[in-house]
Amino acid sequence: MKCLNCGYKFDAHTCLTDEKAEFGDGDVSICLNCGEIHQLRNGVLELIDIRGLPKDIQKLILKTNAIRQVVMKK
């Protein structure tokens, strides 16, 4: 799969709460390269606006993206 925003190839995934979780329909993904938010829907990644997600999920995504920015700083 590739990021729909920057084209970065997703070569792995991880779950914040369960190391052995499989990436499945409805799951949210953050591109490590650009930080764009995707959701897997019917086996296809779609760019999403996180404002449509529950507030607790929005907060987790924003925290995760802030950490991603620090880690990816060059």
N, C-alpha and C positions, 0 to 999 in steps of 0.2 A: 504494500500500500504506500501511497505517496501523499504528502501534505498538499492539499488543494490550493494553499496560499503560496508556498515557496518551492514546492516540488521535492522537498527533502524526502528521501526514501526511509520509511519506517522499517527498520530491520529487527526490532525487538519491542517488547512492551513489558511493563511492570504494573503491578497493582499496589496502591498505597496501603491497602488493608490485608491483602492475602497474596503471598508470594506465588502460589500455585494457581491463581485464578486465570481462567481463559478469557480472552477478549471476546465479548459477545454483544449481541444486539442490544442497543440502548446505552452501552458503555460510552463514556466520554474520554477523549484523548487530547493531550496537549502536545503540539509539535515541539520537540526539543530545540529545533533550529530557530523557529520564528515565534513560537508561543501561541499560534492560532489554535482555537478550540474546535474539535470535531466530535461528532457523535456517530457511532456505527448504527445505521438503520437499514434493515433488510439486507445486511451483508455489504453495504456501501458506506464509506465515510462521507459525511456531509458537514460542511462548515455550519456552525451554529452560533447563535447569540445567547450567551449564558443568562441573560435576563429572563429567559423563559424557564429556567431551572429553579428548583427550590433554593431558598436563601442559604441554607447550610451548605449545599453543593457549590453555590456561587462563591461563598467565602473560601471553601477548600480549594477551588480552582484558582482564585486570586492569590492565595498564599503559595500554592504550588508554582504558579507562574512567576511570582516574585523571587522565589528560590531559584527557579530556572534561570532567571535573568542574572542573578549573582554568580551562579555556577558557570554560565556561558560567557561571562565578560571576558574580553580578550585584553 
